[in-house]
Amino acid sequence: MDTTAKFAFLQGLGKELYTPAVSVSPSDATTSLLAPPNARGGVGIPLPLGTRRTLASVPFGAAAEATLSPIRRLGGMLHTAFGVLRREPHNIYNDHRAVPSVRSKFPIHAFLLQAGRAWYVDPLRHALVALDGAGPASRAPVRLVLAGRFTDLPNSYQRLRSALLLLELGINLRMAFCAAEVFGFRPALAGIGDEQLARLLGVPPEAGWTPPMIIDLGPEEFTLRDVALPGSRLGVLEPDGIERDAILTEVIRSQDALRAVGEELRGEPGSALPAETGVGKTWAEVLWTRSSGRSPDGVDGFSGRRLRRPEAVLEELRSWASIAPPSALLRKIGAHLSVSVCVQDIDGMPTGVYQLADEPALARADETVMTRISEQFGYPRSPDMDSGMSAATMAWVVHADLSALHGDFGPEAWALAQLCTGWMTQGLCLAAAAHGMYARPARSYDEVTMQTILDLPPAEIPLLMVVVGTSRYREPALGLWT
């Protein structure tokens, strides 16, 4: 077993045998929400106001009218992808956004490139922060760059930090493409950036970052002009207690295979949106509703209640999940991924396990399937932990023969499979929100038990589960986006 295959094994079938159980506390020290050291200055470009109002007039799944100024389109796209903030007063985690994230740590960071200069997309300051101080106004095309920081997640996630960041990179890639299309861009994946780009952005691998992923936004030119920004992050202190242990070093090295992919990941402009959706909601409503589940004050986890849904709900989720990722290489990897859906309370569909291909096909009727998943779920119900697993309407499980993937595509296959899974996951999250449902990505299951529940062959490994259902707890939330 080579290094990459062994690393994947230790996060999958081998984690119960060779890795201590993950135990995370809200007080664990991380760099979450901390801007990179070179992105805390007082110069940059404020993002325009009014994005929420614009999205309130755009049907979910459609694009905005082409009447906005170029800078409002660019700012609206960045705000939609990264700046939707929702505060839930009783939630113990960070403010929620348009994407799900492990314990709301949001380890994926965005940057904007133009003509040799770079800005950090800072959702908390509602601004692009210049990385090199004030510069002359420029007019040129722009590119978007995504990079993840491992120290934004608690050390107790150990090797799992690699898979989690790659999944979130795929999630944010999908959200960036959706936001770009809504505001009239034709995004295209431009590959993985080199070391020179990483150092320009301040995201070198030795500082605990994933390789930068580049998104072309087309040939349109934008005039960007720096001004003094209100407030700064110069006084923010690095948190204490983050140890760079041997496992973190191993996690950082695990990105070498993805780094080597380079421009092989390049793709043509394509769509991240389905051809049509009949939901009748606006983008503003869907992004506001997007949730991984909620629970009352003093209780962790997520609540749930059983509620019958029409089959059209599953079809809506399937249409969003089936949009192919934005490069030929990722599509080849995606063709090797399979999806099983565990279903209950869907009109016209017996409770059980379905294999998802062109149409959902019942693999096995099983009235106890959600209970069986709940019994081995990593968040058991207790006085301070709620779990809506047994009441969930659907559990989407992405799985693959990782040995075959590794043999066909080499050491980068495992990382690319995580990106594809994340891309699909954000589609499920958006479609679920359109129907007032939560969608909770989860790795908190035992792989062998899940294989048994889904009747998977031994080589077929679950990569991620997305639990979809209706929350039992609904508290008013505060919108922190404009």
Secondary structure as UniProt FT lines:
FT   HELIX           3..11
FT   TURN            12..14
FT   HELIX           15..18
FT   TURN            26..27
FT   TURN            32..33
FT   HELIX           37..39
FT   STRAND          43..46
FT   HELIX           51..55
FT   TURN            56..57
FT   TURN            60..61
FT   TURN            66..67
FT   HELIX           70..82
FT   STRAND          86..87
FT   TURN            89..90
FT   HELIX           102..104
FT   STRAND          108..114
FT   TURN            115..116
FT   STRAND          117..122
FT   TURN            123..126
FT   STRAND          127..130
FT   TURN            131..132
FT   STRAND          138..140
FT   STRAND          143..149
FT   HELIX           150..152
FT   HELIX           155..157
FT   TURN            158..159
FT   HELIX           160..182
FT   TURN            183..184
FT   STRAND          188..192
FT   HELIX           195..201
FT   HELIX           205..207
FT   STRAND          213..216
FT   STRAND          222..224
FT   STRAND          227..228
FT   TURN            234..235
FT   HELIX           246..253
FT   TURN            254..255
FT   HELIX           256..261
FT   HELIX           262..265
FT   HELIX           283..289
FT   TURN            297..298
FT   STRAND          300..301
FT   HELIX           311..321
FT   HELIX           328..334
FT   TURN            335..336
FT   STRAND          337..343
FT   TURN            347..348
FT   STRAND          352..356
FT   STRAND          360..365
FT   TURN            367..368
FT   HELIX           369..376
FT   TURN            383..384
FT   STRAND          385..386
FT   HELIX           389..391
FT   STRAND          394..401
FT   HELIX           402..409
FT   TURN            411..412
FT   HELIX           413..434
FT   TURN            435..436
FT   STRAND          438..442
FT   HELIX           447..454
FT   TURN            458..459
FT   STRAND          460..470
FT   STRAND          478..479
//
